[in-house]
Amino acid sequence: MRTRVTILIYLITVLAGYAQTPDPREYKIEGHNIVLNLDSKMPRTEQEKLLTQTGMEGLSLDTLWKFNSLGRWGKEGWKLVKTNTGYKIYKSITDLSGDIKWNKAIIHYKSDLSMTIQSQVTATFGTNAIRHASVVTTKSGTRFFLKGYRSAKDVYLSGTFNEWSTLKTRMIKSDSGWLAIVPLQPGKHQYKFIVDSHWMEDPFNDRREDDGQGGLNSVYYVTNYEFVLQGRPNAKKVQVTGTFNNWNERDLRMQKTATGWTLPVYLKDGTYEYKFIVDGEWIIDPDNPNRRDDGRGNYNSFIQRGEAFVFRLNGFPDAHRVILSGEFNNWNEEQLVMKKTAGGWELPYVLAPGNYQYKFIIDGQWMTDPANPHMASLHGHTNSVLSVKPNHTFVLKQYLNATSVSVAGTFNDWGVGYTMKKTSTGWIYEAYLPPGKHLYKFIVDGKWIIDPGNELWEQNEFRNGNSVLWIAPEEE
């Protein structure tokens, strides 16, 4: 889908019985949603007028207030959220298309104007499949080239990098096609060309994804790392594989150069193991001194990109061997051997932003981190949980007499939850949440509750609701 949409909302009242638009406080855009607010204190005649003005005059107020039902509008994707004063009726703008006509009000949305709806294009790893140099990144920027179409009057470049603008990036006509240069940061970018108002993907880029509109977006990675294997001039095929592509041995074929073999890639911050496959033979990188035993007697080369987090275990001076094990290395019991220090044990390890469960293994005995108050559960086992580069703080005020408070949601598969830390005013947990929509609840001494400090919630299959949270996209 187009992952960043820029829109400006116009409310135009058709003079056919109503002379003014709904109050913008009652009918507006909030985040990713178009929202109609109904206040229980609003006179019934005003509620009916508002529904009529927005084309929902068939919605029964009795059905709404008594049975929490939207009727046929619910079947069309509209959702209902109970607030402190009434209801929010909303639908994601990304689910809408064309001009939205609500009887007396018509909403037009156009590009290049004031409001952005964003869903992040993120990737851990990626390579390009470009033919005929249609996209090339140099020191001066990333050059997009559309070959041909000489008879076109106007060609524009639109993508995640310019908020899918239809007017911002006009391409320059050359003797063989159309050209635009855009400054792009390392990472994943989606784009299309607009040729005389006709949207099309890049015909010379084989990396494509569904755009959610029945078409395709072209995908381009600005690379930030290069795998290199020197020599091997007589090899017929050389590949690279590792944890970044789930050790898929057929996926990444390297390109032959005058001095060896190479493959430019994009890698998000983190720790990655890898090997080369030379005509079917798996080998470690001879030019990389960083290698680890995988716990089964096999050594892999590894690279770390980004800032390392230092895992520390204080004490245990008489221990012979301490291992770090967690979700980040598939709970390997042998691989990450910690180094003994004057005060205990430590190991620097680079992790991408996220939430990770882990434990220490001390001479064969598993234990949680005594210095970390945050716990979680996985497959019936209690583990310590670490959030790397947290971007949201869950806050539950009061409940100071509770003995245990945790938060659970779609971000941790509705597990037992992440244990929250008690403060003088309540409970907190700092988590990393990817951009987009998240559902969650607090668990207070075993009782599941929605967030009393968040008025946005939606009904669930148990008829007891979930709190709703939207996380804005990260800036590359």
N, C-alpha and C positions, 0 to 999 in steps of 0.2 A: 504494500500500500504506500501511498505518499505519506511520508512519516513526519512531515512538518507542514502545516497548512496555515497560511496567513489570510485572515478574513476581516472585513469590516461589515458590521451589521447595520442595515438600514431598516427602520420600521416605517412603512408607508401605509397610511390609512386610506382606504378607498372610500370616497364620500358616498356611502350608500346606507345611511342611517346612523353612522357613528362618526363623530367629528374629531376624535382625538385618539391617540395611541394609548395602550396600557401604560400605567405608571412604570418607569424603568426599574423601580425598586421591586416591582412585582413580576416583571417580565424582562429577562436579561440573559447575558452570557456569564457563566461562572466557570472559570477553568476550562475544562474540555466540554462542558455541557451547556445546552440552551435550557433555561430554567424558568418555570412559572411558579411563583410563590403565592400560596393561598393562606391567609391568616384567619384563624378561627374567630377573631374579634371583628373581622370585616363583616359588615351587614350582608345578609344573604343576597339582597338585590345587587350589591356591588360584586359579590363573587360570581353571580350569574352573568353580570355584564362583562366581567373580565374573561370568563370562559367563552362567551359569545364573540368578544373582540378577537380572541385568538383562535376561533374556529373550533372550539371544543364544547359548543352549546349542547351537544348530545350527552355530555357527561352528567350523570345524576349526582347532585350534591349529597343526597341521602346515601347512595351507594358508596360514595367517596368517604364520607365522615363516619358512617356506621360500620362499613364492612372493609374499609381500607382498599377499595378496588377501583381500578381505572377502566374497567370494562374492556371494550375493543381497543382502546388506546394502549393498554398493557400488552395486548397481542401484537401491536405494531412496534413494540420496542421501547415505549415510554415507561419510565419507572417512577415509583413513589417513595419518598423519604419523609418520615415523620420528623418534625422539628419541635422546638419548645413552644412555638406559637401556632403551628399548623402543619402544612405539607409543602414539600417541594415536588413538583412534577418535572422530570428532566429526561433528556436524551442526549447522548454524545453527538457532537457536531460531526464527528468522523463517520457517523452512521447515516448522515443526511447527504443528499445530493441535489444539485440544481438549485432553483429558487424554491424556498419553503413557503408555501401559501397556506396561511391559517385564516381562511375566510376574509375577515376585514383587514388583516395585517399580512403584508407580503415581506418576507425577509430575503434580500438579495445579498449574496456574499461574493466578494471579489478579492483578487490578489493584490499584493503590494500596499496594503493599507495598514490598519492600526493594531489588529489583535492577532496573536499567534496561538495556535493549538499545536502542541508538540508531543511527539512520541519518539523517544530516543532511538537512533540507529547505533547500536553498540555491537562490538565484536571482540572476541578474544584473539582471533587469528584470521588471516586472510591472504590470498594471493590473487593476482590478476590474470585475465585471459583476453588480452587486447590484441587485435589484429590491425595491421596497417597503421600502427601508432596513432590511433584515434584519440587516446588520452596519454599524456606524458607529463611527468612531474620533473621540473628542473628547479634551479635556485631562484628563478624569477617567478615561479608559481606553477600551477597545473594547467596545461594547455589541452583544451577540448577542441577536436576537429571533426566536423561533419563533412565527409567527402561528397561532392556532387551538389544536387539541388540548386543549380545555377539560376534556374528560372524563378526561384522563390523570391518573394518581396521582402519578407522579414523572417529571421530565425532567432529564437531565443534559447538560452540554456536555463533550465530550471532544476532545482534539486534541494537536497537537505541543507546544503551550504548557503543557500539564499532564501530559505524558508518557502521553497517551492513557488517563488515569485514568477509571474508570467511576464513581467516587464523590466525587472531589475537588470538582468544580464543579457544584453543584446549582442549577438554574435556579428563579427565583421566578415564581409564577403571578400573572398580571395579569388585567385584565378582558377582554383580547383575545388573550392568548397567554402565552408564557414568556420570561423575561428573565434575562440574566447579564452582568455587566461584568467584564472581564479586562484587566489591564495587559499590553500587548503592545509589543514593540520593532519598529521599522521592519524590514520583511522579509516573507518568505513564510510563511504559516501554513496548515496543513491542519486540518480539524475535521469532526465529525459531532455530531448530536443523538442521545441515547438516550431514547426515549419508552417508558416502561414496559418496559424491558429490550430494546426493539427499536431497532437502530441504523439511522439514516437520514441522508442528506445534506440540506443546506439546499435546500428547494424553490424559494427565491427567489434563489439564487446560481447563475449560469450558468458559473462557473469550477469545473470538476471534473476530478479525476484518478483513474485506476485505483487502487484501494486494495490490489491484489494478492490480494484475497480474493473476487473476483468481483463486487465492488461499486464504489462511488465515494466519494472524499473531496471535500468542498467545499474550495475554496482562496480565501484572503483575503490581500491585501497591505496591510500598514500602509505607507502612502505616505510619502515623504520629499522629494519634489520635484514641482514643478508647472510644466508647459509653459504659457506664456501668450503669446497673440498679441492685441495691442490692436487695437481697431477692426474693420474689415471687416464692418460690420453688414449689408451686402447680399449677403454670400457665402452660398451654399447649402450648401457642404460644405468643412470645413477639417480637414486631417489633419496629423499630425506623424510623421516617420520618420527613422531614423538608424542608426548602427552598432549600437545596442542591440537593434534588431529586424531586423537584416540588410537595412535599407533597404526593408522591405516597405511598399509604398505604399498598400495596401488595409487594413492592420491597425488603425491607431490613429486613430479618428475623434474629434475634439475636440468639446467641449460649448459651445454658445453661451451667453454671459452678457450682462448689461446693458452691459458695457464692451468685450466682445471674445469671445475663445475660450480655453478652458482644458482641460487634461487632467492630473489628478493621477496620479503614477506612483511606483513604487519603483525606485530606481537604486542598485545596489551601487557602492562606491567604484571610480573609474576615470575614464578620459577618453572622451568620447562626442561624435561629430559628428552634426549633425542639420539638417533643413530642414522648413519648413512647406509644405503643398500646399493652395493656395487655389483651389478650383474648377478643379483640374487644373494650376495654375501653381505651379512650385517656387520658393520664395523663402527667403532667409536670414532669421534673426530680426532685425528692425530695431532691437530694444531690447537686443541683445547685441553688444557691441563685439568679443568674442572670435571670430575667424574665421580659417580657414586655407585656403590653396590646396590642393586635393587632388592636385596634380601634373599635372593635365590642363586647367588653366585655369578650373576651377570652384571657387568658394568655398563652404565650409560653415561654419555656426556650430558652436561646440563649447563644452562645459562640462566642468569637472574637479571631481570630488568626492573628497575624501580628501586624504591627505598625499602630496605630490609626491616622487618620487625624482629626484635630480639626476644625469643622465648627464654625465660629464666625460671629456674627452680632453685630456691634458696635451701641451704643446708644439705643433708645427706652426704657428709664427708666420707663415710665409710662405704658408700655404694661403689660397685665396680663398673657398672654400665648403666647409663640412662638414655632412653630412647624417646624421641618425640614422635607421636603418631596422631593422625587426624584425618578429617575429610579431605584435606588438601593433598594427601598422598595415599588415598584409598586405604587408610588405616594399616599401612605397612608396619610390621613389628620389628624390622631390622634396619631400615634404611637410614633414618635421620638420627645419627649418634650424636649426643650432646657433648660439649667439651667441658671438662672440669675446670672450675675457677676457684679463687680464694674463698668466695662466699657460697659456692654451690655449683650449678651447672647452667650452661647457656648454649643457644644456637641461633644465629641470625638466619632469617628465612624470608624471602620476598613473596608476598601474597597480593593478588589483585583485590580491589575493594570488594568486600563481601562479609558474610557471617560464617564462621567456621567452628565446628566442634573438634575438640582434641583432648588428649590425655598424655601423661608421662608414664613410661614403663621403667620401673626402678628394679634392676636385677630380676626381671621377669614379673614383677608385681605392678598391675595397672592402678593408677590413682589420678584423681582430678587435680587441678592446679590450686594449691592451698592459698595462693595470693589473689585468686580471681573469684569474686563473689557471684559471677554470672554462670548459671548452669543451664543445661538443656538435656533433652532425652532423645536418643536414637536407637530404635529397635530394642527398647526396654532397658537400655543402659544410660546412666547419668554421666554426662560429660561436661567439661568446661566449655564455654562458648566465647569466642573472640570476634568482635566486629572491627574490621579493618576499614579505616577512613569512613566512619559513620556519617550519615547525612540527614538523619532524623532522630529526634529524641521523643520517645513515648513517655508521656507524663500522666500519672494517675494521682490526683490530689486527694488528701485525707487518707482514710483507711489505715490510720497509723496504728491501730490495734491488731491489724492483720499479721499473721505469722509468716505467710508466704504469698507473694504476688508475682505473677508472670504475665507475659504477653505472647499471644500466639496468633497466627494468621496465614494467609496464602504465601507469605514470604518464608515460612518455615514449615509448610505443608500441614499446618494445624496440629503440630506436635504438642507435647505437654507444655511447651512454651519456653521462652527465655526468661530466666529469673531476673526480676527487677531489683534495683538497689534502693534501699530505704533512705529518705532524706528527712529534714525537719518538717517538710510540708506534704510529703507523700512518697511516691515511688517513681523511679525513672529507669529507662534503658535506652542507651544510644545504639542505634542499629544502622547498618547500611541497607538501603532499599533501592533496587533498580528503578529507573523511571517508569511511570505508569500508575495503574490503579492497584490498590492493595486493600484487602478486607482483613479485619483483625478484631480481637476481643481481649479483655483482661481476664485473668483467672485469679480470683481473690479467695484464698483458703478453699480452693476446690470449686468455687462458684464462678461460672462464666458470666461476664457482664459486658455490655457495650460501653464505649468510652463516654462517660458523662460530660466530658469537656469538648466533645466533637458532635455537632448537630447533624452531620452528614452520616446517614446509615441507610442500609437497604435490607429488605426482608430476605430470609433464607428458608431452606426447606423445613427447618424446625420451628418456624414461625416465632423466633425470638431475636431475629435481627443480627446484623454484623455492622460494625463501624466501617466507614469508607475513608480511605486516604489516597490522595493523588500526590505523586512525587514528580517534580518538574525535571525535564531533561538536564543532563550534565552538559556543560560547555566543553567542547574539545579543546 
